[in-house]
Amino acid sequence: MQSLDLNQSTLSQNNLHQNNAVLLVDDEKHIRLSAGQTLELAGYSVLALSNAEKALGHISGEWGGVLVTDINMPGIDGLELMQRAHVIDPDLPVILITGHGDISMAVSAMRNGAYDFIEKPFSTDLLVDIVRRAMDKRALTIENRRLRQELDAQNAPGPRIIGNTPAVTQLRRLVNTVADTPADILILAETGAGKDLIARYIHEHSGRRDKNFVAINCGAVPESLIESELFGHEKGAFTDAKAKRIGKFEHANGGTLFLDEIESMPLALQVKLLRVLEERTIERLGSNELIPLNIRVIAASKMDLKEQAERGAFREDLYYRLNVVRVDVPPLRNRLDDVPMLFQHFSILASAQYNREVLPLNMERMHSLMTHDWPGNVRELRNLAERYVLLGESCTFDFDNRPITDSSVTGKMTLPEQVERFEKILLQTELSRHGGSIKDTLDSLGLPRKTLYDKMRKYDLDKNDYKA
């Protein structure tokens, strides 16, 4: 048995971040060893420490474990440790180890927030039982926090970035970091991957959310009109200018201007755009008056602008001016584990739009979704979800389901890896079909509750992600 004494050797610090972790604090070595081994044998990850000072650095509001501490210790005693721990997280379960003379003190501590106490000498069964109940309480607290966070995210203004794969988690973290800054942003993504959604998300999560979000597709406006569209014009500025027109830049003043397909902007106009970005002023066509701007510019492209600049197809100075913050949106084929959640989300939206019931997907159709390479990305998936809501079982998934050959996506999967992938898809399908209901999912899969929770934890699945 591995020693649990910090002075001899310590369990991996990463184990402490598991949801079944116990932080054990006692200045008596034999208590640390015996209690630590007992809890390890019961399936918990244990970090045993000899004093409270060392323990405080391991406690955070996100930690999913419990604290077990002796009351009488030199320096910071167990009661002060509990008080300091509750400053960090008031809901953290703290179990106190007491001597015979500390019973009244422990009872008083329970009135002040201790979860429970255990008197020396104690039986192993009693220790495990109290820790188990405290751990169940902690798991419920963490689950409720996640639910509140999810509800807050759903009620937040603007679009949502849906998905839990590492690529999407990293994307969400980046845009949340830069959303409320004044920095201009360059979004690079394939067609249909969600450039417009990311731009709107950034705007709605910034201090500019109450001002205009103005989007223009640079590839959809004729070259002869795009300058007037962006900068506006005065009456008589050219033959057909019969009245003054406010351009997109001026209309976005105070808010956000989104320039999609910026690679399509004529080179001559790129020079003017660069000047606007540097000086934050514009002139309407036919005017000499400078109009100051307070805007954020978000540009998006489906092409590698650096490569375009090297080829002379895009101004290099404009590329570097736009590339203050670069956001790369992953294609759907690189985040296939998000497909069930996205399909459910789009199906719910289509159900509300068309007043149609959402039929559950069978495993064959879910397998088809998970083995498609999605050349049209999220847009293709959304269109399919709408079609499925409208047509139901008569809807055909009209792609060829060819295996994905991109080695960065699939690699060479072993049989256990393929089994795990199928198991995860099945769990996602049933959670989605039952709207996140654990009881209904248990019934449909015929699993014990603990087994289902273990598998959901293994695959990082949250029932709240599947609620209608």
DRENDO-1510 file (C-alpha; in Angstrom, 1 decimal, always signed):
<recs>
REC; n; res; u; v; w
REC; 1; MET; +0.0; +0.0; +0.0 .
REC; 2; GLN; +1.3; +3.4; -1.0 .
REC; 3; SER; +2.1; +5.7; +1.9 .
REC; 4; LEU; -0.3; +8.6; +2.4 .
REC; 5; ASP; +2.1; +10.6; +4.5 .
REC; 6; LEU; +3.1; +13.8; +2.8 .
REC; 7; ASN; +6.5; +13.7; +4.6 .
REC; 8; GLN; +7.2; +10.4; +2.9 .
REC; 9; SER; +5.4; +10.4; -0.4 .
REC; 10; THR; +2.3; +12.0; -1.7 .
REC; 11; LEU; -0.4; +10.8; -4.1 .
REC; 12; SER; -0.6; +12.4; -7.5 .
REC; 13; GLN; -1.9; +16.0; -7.1 .
REC; 14; ASN; -4.1; +15.4; -10.2 .
REC; 15; ASN; -6.0; +12.7; -8.2 .
REC; 16; LEU; -7.1; +15.4; -5.8 .
REC; 17; HIS; -9.1; +17.1; -8.6 .
REC; 18; GLN; -11.3; +14.0; -9.1 .
REC; 19; ASN; -14.9; +14.1; -7.8 .
REC; 20; ASN; -14.3; +11.4; -5.3 .
REC; 21; ALA; -11.3; +13.0; -3.6 .
REC; 22; VAL; -10.7; +13.3; +0.1 .
REC; 23; LEU; -8.4; +15.8; +1.7 .
REC; 24; LEU; -7.3; +14.3; +5.0 .
REC; 25; VAL; -5.6; +16.6; +7.6 .
REC; 26; ASP; -4.2; +15.2; +10.9 .
REC; 27; ASP; -1.0; +15.9; +12.7 .
REC; 28; GLU; -0.9; +12.2; +13.9 .
REC; 29; LYS; +0.9; +10.0; +11.4 .
REC; 30; HIS; -0.9; +6.8; +12.3 .
REC; 31; ILE; -4.3; +8.4; +11.8 .
REC; 32; ARG; -3.3; +9.7; +8.4 .
REC; 33; LEU; -2.1; +6.2; +7.4 .
REC; 34; SER; -5.0; +4.2; +8.8 .
REC; 35; ALA; -7.8; +6.5; +7.8 .
REC; 36; GLY; -6.2; +7.2; +4.4 .
REC; 37; GLN; -5.8; +3.5; +3.6 .
REC; 38; THR; -9.4; +2.9; +4.7 .
REC; 39; LEU; -10.7; +5.5; +2.4 .
REC; 40; GLU; -8.5; +4.4; -0.5 .
REC; 41; LEU; -9.8; +0.8; -0.1 .
REC; 42; ALA; -13.3; +2.3; -0.3 .
REC; 43; GLY; -12.5; +3.8; -3.7 .
REC; 44; TYR; -11.6; +7.4; -2.8 .
REC; 45; SER; -8.5; +9.3; -3.9 .
REC; 46; VAL; -6.9; +10.6; -0.8 .
REC; 47; LEU; -4.3; +13.3; -0.1 .
REC; 48; ALA; -3.1; +13.1; +3.5 .
REC; 49; LEU; -1.5; +16.2; +5.0 .
REC; 50; SER; +0.1; +16.9; +8.4 .
REC; 51; ASN; -1.0; +20.5; +8.8 .
REC; 52; ALA; -3.8; +22.9; +7.8 .
REC; 53; GLU; -1.5; +25.4; +6.0 .
REC; 54; LYS; -0.6; +22.9; +3.3 .
REC; 55; ALA; -4.3; +21.9; +3.0 .
REC; 56; LEU; -5.7; +25.4; +2.1 .
REC; 57; GLY; -3.9; +25.6; -1.2 .
REC; 58; HIS; -5.8; +22.5; -2.5 .
REC; 59; ILE; -9.3; +23.9; -1.8 .
REC; 60; SER; -11.3; +25.7; -4.5 .
REC; 61; GLY; -14.9; +26.4; -5.3 .
REC; 62; GLU; -14.7; +23.9; -8.3 .
REC; 63; TRP; -13.2; +21.1; -6.3 .
REC; 64; GLY; -15.6; +18.1; -6.0 .
REC; 65; GLY; -14.2; +16.5; -2.9 .
REC; 66; VAL; -14.6; +16.7; +0.9 .
REC; 67; LEU; -12.4; +17.8; +3.8 .
REC; 68; VAL; -11.7; +15.5; +6.8 .
REC; 69; THR; -9.7; +17.2; +9.5 .
REC; 70; ASP; -8.7; +16.7; +13.1 .
REC; 71; ILE; -9.7; +19.5; +15.5 .
REC; 72; ASN; -6.7; +19.7; +17.7 .
REC; 73; MET; -3.6; +20.5; +15.7 .
REC; 74; PRO; -0.7; +22.9; +16.2 .
REC; 75; GLY; -0.8; +26.1; +14.3 .
REC; 76; ILE; -4.1; +26.4; +12.5 .
REC; 77; ASP; -6.5; +24.0; +14.2 .
REC; 78; GLY; -9.4; +22.1; +12.5 .
REC; 79; LEU; -12.0; +24.7; +13.4 .
REC; 80; GLU; -10.0; +27.6; +11.9 .
REC; 81; LEU; -9.3; +25.4; +8.9 .
REC; 82; MET; -13.0; +24.8; +8.4 .
REC; 83; GLN; -13.7; +28.6; +8.7 .
REC; 84; ARG; -11.0; +29.4; +6.1 .
REC; 85; ALA; -12.2; +26.6; +3.8 .
REC; 86; HIS; -15.8; +28.0; +4.0 .
REC; 87; VAL; -14.5; +31.4; +3.0 .
REC; 88; ILE; -13.3; +29.7; -0.2 .
REC; 89; ASP; -16.5; +27.6; -0.6 .
REC; 90; PRO; -19.3; +27.9; +2.0 .
REC; 91; ASP; -20.8; +24.6; +0.7 .
REC; 92; LEU; -17.7; +22.4; +1.2 .
REC; 93; PRO; -18.5; +19.4; +3.5 .
REC; 94; VAL; -16.1; +19.4; +6.4 .
REC; 95; ILE; -15.9; +16.3; +8.7 .
REC; 96; LEU; -14.2; +16.9; +12.0 .
REC; 97; ILE; -12.2; +14.2; +13.9 .
REC; 98; THR; -12.5; +14.8; +17.6 .
REC; 99; GLY; -11.1; +13.5; +20.9 .
REC; 100; HIS; -13.4; +12.6; +23.8 .
REC; 101; GLY; -13.1; +16.1; +25.3 .
REC; 102; ASP; -14.0; +17.8; +22.0 .
REC; 103; ILE; -17.6; +16.6; +21.6 .
REC; 104; SER; -19.3; +19.8; +22.7 .
REC; 105; MET; -16.9; +21.8; +20.6 .
REC; 106; ALA; -17.8; +19.5; +17.6 .
REC; 107; VAL; -21.5; +19.9; +18.1 .
REC; 108; SER; -21.1; +23.7; +18.2 .
REC; 109; ALA; -19.0; +23.5; +15.0 .
REC; 110; MET; -21.9; +21.6; +13.3 .
REC; 111; ARG; -24.2; +24.6; +14.1 .
REC; 112; ASN; -21.5; +26.8; +12.4 .
REC; 113; GLY; -21.3; +24.7; +9.2 .
REC; 114; ALA; -19.5; +21.4; +9.8 .
REC; 115; TYR; -21.0; +18.5; +8.0 .
REC; 116; ASP; -20.4; +15.9; +10.7 .
REC; 117; PHE; -17.9; +14.8; +13.3 .
REC; 118; ILE; -16.4; +11.5; +14.2 .
REC; 119; GLU; -14.9; +10.6; +17.6 .
REC; 120; LYS; -11.6; +8.8; +18.2 .
REC; 121; PRO; -11.2; +5.9; +18.1 .
REC; 122; PHE; -13.6; +5.3; +15.2 .
REC; 123; SER; -14.5; +2.3; +13.2 .
REC; 124; THR; -13.6; +2.1; +9.5 .
REC; 125; ASP; -17.2; +1.5; +8.6 .
REC; 126; LEU; -18.3; +4.7; +10.3 .
REC; 127; LEU; -15.6; +6.8; +8.6 .
REC; 128; VAL; -16.5; +5.4; +5.2 .
REC; 129; ASP; -20.3; +5.9; +5.7 .
REC; 130; ILE; -19.9; +9.6; +6.8 .
REC; 131; VAL; -17.5; +10.3; +3.9 .
REC; 132; ARG; -19.9; +8.6; +1.5 .
REC; 133; ARG; -22.8; +10.7; +2.6 .
REC; 134; ALA; -20.7; +13.9; +2.5 .
REC; 135; MET; -19.5; +13.0; -1.0 .
REC; 136; ASP; -23.1; +12.5; -2.2 .
REC; 137; LYS; -24.0; +16.0; -0.8 .
REC; 138; ARG; -21.0; +17.5; -2.5 .
REC; 139; ALA; -21.9; +15.9; -5.8 .
REC; 140; LEU; -25.4; +17.3; -5.6 .
REC; 141; THR; -24.0; +20.7; -4.8 .
REC; 142; ILE; -21.6; +20.6; -7.8 .
REC; 143; GLU; -24.5; +19.3; -10.1 .
REC; 144; ASN; -26.8; +22.2; -9.0 .
REC; 145; ARG; -24.0; +24.7; -9.6 .
REC; 146; ARG; -23.5; +23.3; -13.1 .
REC; 147; LEU; -27.3; +23.5; -13.7 .
REC; 148; ARG; -27.4; +27.1; -12.6 .
REC; 149; GLN; -24.5; +28.0; -14.8 .
REC; 150; GLU; -26.2; +26.2; -17.8 .
REC; 151; LEU; -29.4; +28.1; -17.1 .
REC; 152; ASP; -27.5; +31.4; -16.9 .
REC; 153; ALA; -25.8; +30.6; -20.2 .
REC; 154; GLN; -29.2; +29.8; -21.8 .
REC; 155; ASN; -30.7; +33.0; -20.6 .
REC; 156; ALA; -27.8; +35.1; -21.6 .
REC; 157; PRO; -28.4; +37.4; -24.6 .
REC; 158; GLY; -27.4; +36.3; -28.1 .
REC; 159; PRO; -26.4; +33.0; -29.6 .
REC; 160; ARG; -24.7; +30.1; -27.8 .
REC; 161; ILE; -21.5; +28.2; -28.7 .
REC; 162; ILE; -22.8; +24.6; -28.3 .
REC; 163; GLY; -20.5; +21.7; -27.7 .
REC; 164; ASN; -18.2; +20.1; -25.1 .
REC; 165; THR; -15.3; +18.8; -27.2 .
REC; 166; PRO; -11.8; +20.1; -26.4 .
REC; 167; ALA; -11.8; +22.2; -29.6 .
REC; 168; VAL; -15.1; +24.0; -28.8 .
REC; 169; THR; -14.2; +24.4; -25.1 .
REC; 170; GLN; -10.9; +26.1; -26.2 .
REC; 171; LEU; -12.9; +28.3; -28.7 .
REC; 172; ARG; -15.4; +29.3; -26.1 .
REC; 173; ARG; -12.7; +30.2; -23.6 .
REC; 174; LEU; -10.9; +32.3; -26.2 .
REC; 175; VAL; -13.9; +34.3; -27.3 .
REC; 176; ASN; -15.0; +34.9; -23.7 .
REC; 177; THR; -11.6; +36.2; -22.9 .
REC; 178; VAL; -11.6; +38.8; -25.7 .
REC; 179; ALA; -15.3; +39.5; -26.0 .
REC; 180; ASP; -15.3; +42.5; -23.7 .
REC; 181; THR; -12.1; +44.1; -25.0 .
REC; 182; PRO; -11.8; +46.7; -27.8 .
REC; 183; ALA; -9.5; +44.5; -29.9 .
REC; 184; ASP; -10.4; +43.9; -33.6 .
REC; 185; ILE; -10.8; +40.2; -34.3 .
REC; 186; LEU; -10.1; +37.9; -37.3 .
REC; 187; ILE; -12.2; +34.8; -37.6 .
REC; 188; LEU; -11.0; +31.9; -39.9 .
REC; 189; ALA; -13.4; +29.1; -40.6 .
REC; 190; GLU; -14.7; +26.9; -43.4 .
REC; 191; THR; -18.0; +27.7; -45.1 .
REC; 192; GLY; -20.9; +26.8; -42.8 .
REC; 193; ALA; -18.8; +26.4; -39.6 .
REC; 194; GLY; -20.4; +29.3; -37.8 .
REC; 195; LYS; -18.4; +32.5; -38.5 .
REC; 196; ASP; -21.5; +34.7; -38.2 .
REC; 197; LEU; -22.5; +33.0; -34.9 .
REC; 198; ILE; -19.1; +33.6; -33.4 .
REC; 199; ALA; -19.2; +37.2; -34.4 .
REC; 200; ARG; -22.7; +37.7; -32.9 .
REC; 201; TYR; -21.6; +35.9; -29.8 .
REC; 202; ILE; -18.7; +38.2; -29.3 .
REC; 203; HIS; -20.8; +41.3; -29.8 .
REC; 204; GLU; -23.6; +40.1; -27.5 .
REC; 205; HIS; -21.1; +39.3; -24.7 .
REC; 206; SER; -19.3; +42.7; -24.9 .
REC; 207; GLY; -20.1; +46.1; -23.6 .
REC; 208; ARG; -21.3; +47.0; -27.1 .
REC; 209; ARG; -24.3; +44.7; -26.9 .
REC; 210; ASP; -26.8; +47.6; -26.7 .
REC; 211; LYS; -25.5; +49.1; -29.9 .
REC; 212; ASN; -25.8; +47.9; -33.5 .
REC; 213; PHE; -24.3; +44.7; -34.8 .
REC; 214; VAL; -23.9; +45.4; -38.5 .
REC; 215; ALA; -23.0; +42.6; -40.9 .
REC; 216; ILE; -22.0; +42.8; -44.5 .
REC; 217; ASN; -20.9; +40.1; -46.9 .
REC; 218; CYS; -18.1; +41.5; -48.9 .
REC; 219; GLY; -18.5; +38.9; -51.5 .
REC; 220; ALA; -22.2; +39.5; -52.1 .
REC; 221; VAL; -22.0; +43.3; -52.8 .
REC; 222; PRO; -21.0; +44.4; -56.4 .
REC; 223; GLU; -17.6; +46.0; -56.4 .
REC; 224; SER; -19.0; +49.2; -57.8 .
REC; 225; LEU; -21.3; +49.5; -54.7 .
REC; 226; ILE; -19.3; +48.2; -51.8 .
REC; 227; GLU; -17.5; +51.5; -51.1 .
REC; 228; SER; -20.8; +53.3; -50.9 .
REC; 229; GLU; -22.2; +50.5; -48.7 .
REC; 230; LEU; -19.3; +50.8; -46.3 .
REC; 231; PHE; -18.7; +54.5; -46.1 .
REC; 232; GLY; -22.0; +56.0; -47.2 .
REC; 233; HIS; -22.3; +59.0; -49.6 .
REC; 234; GLU; -23.7; +62.5; -49.8 .
REC; 235; LYS; -26.4; +63.5; -52.2 .
REC; 236; GLY; -25.0; +64.0; -55.7 .
REC; 237; ALA; -21.7; +62.2; -54.9 .
REC; 238; PHE; -22.3; +60.2; -58.1 .
REC; 239; THR; -24.9; +59.8; -60.8 .
REC; 240; ASP; -27.5; +57.8; -58.8 .
REC; 241; ALA; -26.8; +59.4; -55.4 .
REC; 242; LYS; -30.2; +61.1; -55.1 .
REC; 243; ALA; -30.1; +61.3; -51.3 .
REC; 244; LYS; -27.6; +61.1; -48.5 .
REC; 245; ARG; -26.9; +57.5; -47.3 .
REC; 246; ILE; -25.4; +56.4; -44.0 .
REC; 247; GLY; -22.8; +53.6; -44.6 .
REC; 248; LYS; -22.3; +50.5; -42.6 .
REC; 249; PHE; -19.3; +51.9; -40.7 .
REC; 250; GLU; -21.3; +54.9; -39.5 .
REC; 251; HIS; -24.4; +52.7; -38.8 .
REC; 252; ALA; -22.2; +50.5; -36.6 .
REC; 253; ASN; -20.8; +53.4; -34.6 .
REC; 254; GLY; -20.7; +52.4; -30.9 .
REC; 255; GLY; -21.2; +48.8; -31.8 .
REC; 256; THR; -19.7; +46.1; -34.0 .
REC; 257; LEU; -19.1; +45.9; -37.8 .
REC; 258; PHE; -18.8; +42.3; -39.1 .
REC; 259; LEU; -17.0; +42.0; -42.5 .
REC; 260; ASP; -17.7; +38.5; -43.8 .
REC; 261; GLU; -15.7; +37.0; -46.7 .
REC; 262; ILE; -13.2; +39.9; -46.4 .
REC; 263; GLU; -10.9; +38.1; -48.8 .
REC; 264; SER; -13.4; +39.2; -51.5 .
REC; 265; MET; -12.9; +42.9; -50.8 .
REC; 266; PRO; -11.2; +44.7; -53.7 .
REC; 267; LEU; -7.5; +45.6; -53.1 .
REC; 268; ALA; -8.2; +49.3; -53.7 .
REC; 269; LEU; -10.8; +49.3; -51.0 .
REC; 270; GLN; -8.5; +47.4; -48.6 .
REC; 271; VAL; -6.3; +50.5; -48.5 .
REC; 272; LYS; -9.2; +52.6; -47.3 .
REC; 273; LEU; -10.2; +50.0; -44.7 .
REC; 274; LEU; -6.7; +49.9; -43.3 .
REC; 275; ARG; -6.8; +53.7; -42.8 .
REC; 276; VAL; -10.2; +53.4; -41.1 .
REC; 277; LEU; -8.8; +50.8; -38.7 .
REC; 278; GLU; -5.8; +52.9; -37.9 .
REC; 279; GLU; -7.5; +56.3; -37.6 .
REC; 280; ARG; -11.0; +55.3; -36.6 .
REC; 281; THR; -12.5; +58.0; -38.9 .
REC; 282; ILE; -14.4; +57.9; -42.2 .
REC; 283; GLU; -15.5; +60.3; -44.9 .
REC; 284; ARG; -18.7; +59.7; -46.8 .
REC; 285; LEU; -18.3; +59.7; -50.6 .
REC; 286; GLY; -18.6; +63.3; -51.8 .
REC; 287; SER; -17.8; +64.8; -48.4 .
REC; 288; ASN; -14.6; +66.2; -46.8 .
REC; 289; GLU; -16.0; +65.9; -43.3 .
REC; 290; LEU; -14.2; +63.4; -41.0 .
REC; 291; ILE; -16.6; +61.3; -38.9 .
REC; 292; PRO; -15.1; +59.8; -35.8 .
REC; 293; LEU; -15.9; +56.1; -35.1 .
REC; 294; ASN; -16.1; +54.1; -32.0 .
REC; 295; ILE; -16.4; +50.6; -33.4 .
REC; 296; ARG; -15.0; +47.1; -33.2 .
REC; 297; VAL; -14.3; +45.4; -36.5 .
REC; 298; ILE; -14.7; +41.6; -36.8 .
REC; 299; ALA; -13.5; +40.3; -40.1 .
REC; 300; ALA; -14.0; +36.7; -41.3 .
REC; 301; SER; -12.6; +34.6; -44.0 .
REC; 302; LYS; -12.8; +31.0; -45.3 .
REC; 303; MET; -9.3; +31.4; -46.8 .
REC; 304; ASP; -5.9; +31.6; -45.2 .
REC; 305; LEU; -5.3; +35.4; -45.5 .
REC; 306; LYS; -1.6; +35.1; -44.8 .
REC; 307; GLU; -1.2; +32.8; -47.8 .
REC; 308; GLN; -3.4; +35.1; -49.8 .
REC; 309; ALA; -1.2; +38.0; -48.8 .
REC; 310; GLU; +2.0; +36.1; -49.9 .
REC; 311; ARG; +0.3; +35.6; -53.3 .
REC; 312; GLY; -0.5; +39.2; -53.6 .
REC; 313; ALA; -4.3; +38.6; -53.5 .
REC; 314; PHE; -4.7; +40.3; -50.1 .
REC; 315; ARG; -2.9; +43.3; -48.6 .
REC; 316; GLU; -0.2; +42.1; -46.1 .
REC; 317; ASP; -0.4; +45.2; -44.0 .
REC; 318; LEU; -4.2; +44.8; -43.7 .
REC; 319; TYR; -3.8; +41.2; -42.7 .
REC; 320; TYR; -1.4; +42.0; -39.9 .
REC; 321; ARG; -3.7; +44.9; -38.8 .
REC; 322; LEU; -6.7; +42.6; -38.6 .
REC; 323; ASN; -4.8; +39.7; -37.0 .
REC; 324; VAL; -4.7; +41.2; -33.5 .
REC; 325; VAL; -6.8; +38.4; -32.2 .
REC; 326; ARG; -7.3; +35.3; -34.4 .
REC; 327; VAL; -10.2; +32.9; -33.8 .
REC; 328; ASP; -10.0; +29.6; -35.6 .
REC; 329; VAL; -13.4; +27.8; -35.7 .
REC; 330; PRO; -13.0; +24.0; -36.0 .
REC; 331; PRO; -14.9; +22.3; -38.8 .
REC; 332; LEU; -17.6; +19.9; -37.7 .
REC; 333; ARG; -15.6; +16.8; -38.8 .
REC; 334; ASN; -13.1; +17.7; -36.1 .
REC; 335; ARG; -15.7; +17.8; -33.3 .
REC; 336; LEU; -18.0; +14.8; -34.1 .
REC; 337; ASP; -18.8; +14.2; -30.5 .
REC; 338; ASP; -20.7; +17.5; -30.5 .
REC; 339; VAL; -23.0; +16.2; -33.3 .
REC; 340; PRO; -25.7; +14.6; -31.1 .
REC; 341; MET; -26.0; +17.8; -28.9 .
REC; 342; LEU; -26.1; +20.1; -32.0 .
REC; 343; PHE; -28.6; +17.9; -33.8 .
REC; 344; GLN; -30.9; +18.0; -30.7 .
REC; 345; HIS; -30.5; +21.8; -30.4 .
REC; 346; PHE; -31.4; +22.4; -34.0 .
REC; 347; SER; -34.3; +20.0; -33.8 .
REC; 348; ILE; -35.8; +21.8; -30.8 .
REC; 349; LEU; -35.5; +25.1; -32.7 .
REC; 350; ALA; -37.1; +23.7; -35.8 .
REC; 351; SER; -39.8; +22.1; -33.6 .
REC; 352; ALA; -40.8; +25.5; -32.2 .
REC; 353; GLN; -40.6; +27.2; -35.6 .
REC; 354; TYR; -42.8; +24.6; -37.4 .
REC; 355; ASN; -44.9; +23.5; -34.5 .
REC; 356; ARG; -43.9; +19.9; -35.1 .
REC; 357; GLU; -43.0; +17.1; -32.6 .
REC; 358; VAL; -39.4; +15.9; -32.6 .
REC; 359; LEU; -39.1; +12.2; -33.2 .
REC; 360; PRO; -36.2; +10.4; -31.5 .
REC; 361; LEU; -33.4; +9.2; -33.7 .
REC; 362; ASN; -32.7; +5.5; -33.9 .
REC; 363; MET; -29.2; +4.2; -33.5 .
REC; 364; GLU; -28.7; +3.6; -37.3 .
REC; 365; ARG; -29.5; +7.3; -38.0 .
REC; 366; MET; -27.3; +8.5; -35.1 .
REC; 367; HIS; -24.5; +6.3; -36.5 .
REC; 368; SER; -25.0; +7.9; -39.9 .
REC; 369; LEU; -24.6; +11.4; -38.3 .
REC; 370; MET; -21.5; +10.3; -36.5 .
REC; 371; THR; -19.8; +8.8; -39.5 .
REC; 372; HIS; -20.5; +11.6; -42.0 .
REC; 373; ASP; -17.7; +14.0; -42.8 .
REC; 374; TRP; -19.9; +17.1; -43.0 .
REC; 375; PRO; -18.5; +19.1; -45.9 .
REC; 376; GLY; -21.2; +21.7; -45.2 .
REC; 377; ASN; -20.3; +21.8; -41.5 .
REC; 378; VAL; -22.8; +23.0; -38.9 .
REC; 379; ARG; -25.0; +24.6; -41.6 .
REC; 380; GLU; -25.5; +21.2; -43.2 .
REC; 381; LEU; -26.3; +19.6; -39.9 .
REC; 382; ARG; -28.9; +22.3; -39.1 .
REC; 383; ASN; -30.6; +21.9; -42.5 .
REC; 384; LEU; -30.8; +18.2; -41.9 .
REC; 385; ALA; -32.3; +18.7; -38.4 .
REC; 386; GLU; -35.0; +21.0; -39.9 .
REC; 387; ARG; -35.7; +18.5; -42.7 .
REC; 388; TYR; -36.0; +15.7; -40.1 .
REC; 389; VAL; -38.5; +17.7; -38.0 .
REC; 390; LEU; -40.6; +18.5; -41.1 .
REC; 391; LEU; -40.5; +15.1; -42.7 .
REC; 392; GLY; -40.1; +12.7; -39.7 .
REC; 393; GLU; -39.3; +9.1; -40.6 .
REC; 394; SER; -39.7; +9.8; -44.3 .
REC; 395; CYS; -36.6; +12.1; -44.2 .
REC; 396; THR; -33.6; +10.5; -45.9 .
REC; 397; PHE; -30.1; +11.2; -44.6 .
REC; 398; ASP; -28.9; +11.8; -48.2 .
REC; 399; PHE; -25.2; +11.5; -47.7 .
REC; 400; ASP; -23.1; +8.5; -48.5 .
REC; 401; ASN; -21.8; +7.8; -45.0 .
REC; 402; ARG; -18.3; +7.2; -46.3 .
REC; 403; PRO; -15.8; +6.7; -43.5 .
REC; 404; ILE; -13.9; +9.8; -42.5 .
REC; 405; THR; -10.4; +9.5; -43.9 .
REC; 406; ASP; -8.9; +12.5; -42.1 .
REC; 407; SER; -6.3; +10.9; -39.8 .
REC; 408; SER; -6.4; +13.9; -37.5 .
REC; 409; VAL; -10.0; +13.1; -36.8 .
REC; 410; THR; -10.1; +9.3; -36.5 .
REC; 411; GLY; -6.5; +8.0; -36.5 .
REC; 412; LYS; -6.3; +4.3; -36.2 .
REC; 413; MET; -8.9; +3.2; -33.7 .
REC; 414; THR; -8.4; +0.0; -31.7 .
REC; 415; LEU; -11.3; -2.3; -31.0 .
REC; 416; PRO; -11.7; -1.0; -27.4 .
REC; 417; GLU; -11.7; +2.6; -28.7 .
REC; 418; GLN; -14.4; +1.7; -31.2 .
REC; 419; VAL; -16.4; +0.1; -28.5 .
REC; 420; GLU; -16.1; +3.2; -26.3 .
REC; 421; ARG; -17.1; +5.4; -29.1 .
REC; 422; PHE; -20.2; +3.3; -29.8 .
REC; 423; GLU; -21.1; +3.3; -26.1 .
REC; 424; LYS; -20.7; +7.1; -25.9 .
REC; 425; ILE; -22.9; +7.6; -28.9 .
REC; 426; LEU; -25.6; +5.3; -27.4 .
REC; 427; LEU; -25.5; +7.2; -24.1 .
REC; 428; GLN; -25.8; +10.5; -26.0 .
REC; 429; THR; -28.7; +9.2; -28.1 .
REC; 430; GLU; -30.7; +8.0; -25.1 .
REC; 431; LEU; -30.0; +11.1; -23.1 .
REC; 432; SER; -31.1; +13.2; -26.0 .
REC; 433; ARG; -34.2; +11.1; -26.7 .
REC; 434; HIS; -35.3; +11.4; -23.1 .
REC; 435; GLY; -34.5; +15.1; -22.7 .
REC; 436; GLY; -31.8; +14.5; -20.1 .
REC; 437; SER; -34.0; +12.4; -17.8 .
REC; 438; ILE; -31.8; +10.0; -15.9 .
REC; 439; LYS; -34.8; +7.8; -14.9 .
REC; 440; ASP; -36.0; +7.3; -18.4 .
REC; 441; THR; -32.4; +6.7; -19.7 .
REC; 442; LEU; -31.9; +4.1; -17.0 .
REC; 443; ASP; -35.1; +2.3; -18.0 .
REC; 444; SER; -34.2; +2.4; -21.7 .
REC; 445; LEU; -30.7; +1.1; -21.3 .
REC; 446; GLY; -31.4; -1.3; -18.4 .
REC; 447; LEU; -28.4; +0.1; -16.3 .
REC; 448; PRO; -28.1; +0.5; -12.6 .
REC; 449; ARG; -28.0; +4.2; -11.6 .
REC; 450; LYS; -24.4; +4.1; -10.4 .
REC; 451; THR; -23.2; +2.5; -13.6 .
REC; 452; LEU; -24.9; +5.2; -15.7 .
REC; 453; TYR; -23.4; +7.9; -13.6 .
REC; 454; ASP; -20.0; +6.3; -13.9 .
REC; 455; LYS; -20.2; +6.1; -17.6 .
REC; 456; MET; -21.5; +9.7; -17.9 .
REC; 457; ARG; -18.6; +10.8; -15.8 .
REC; 458; LYS; -16.2; +8.8; -18.0 .
REC; 459; TYR; -17.4; +10.4; -21.2 .
REC; 460; ASP; -18.0; +13.8; -19.6 .
REC; 461; LEU; -21.7; +13.9; -20.3 .
REC; 462; ASP; -24.0; +16.2; -18.5 .
REC; 463; LYS; -27.8; +15.5; -18.4 .
REC; 464; ASN; -28.5; +19.3; -18.5 .
REC; 465; ASP; -27.0; +19.5; -22.0 .
REC; 466; TYR; -29.8; +17.3; -23.3 .
REC; 467; LYS; -32.8; +19.0; -21.6 .
REC; 468; ALA; -35.4; +20.3; -24.0 .
</recs>
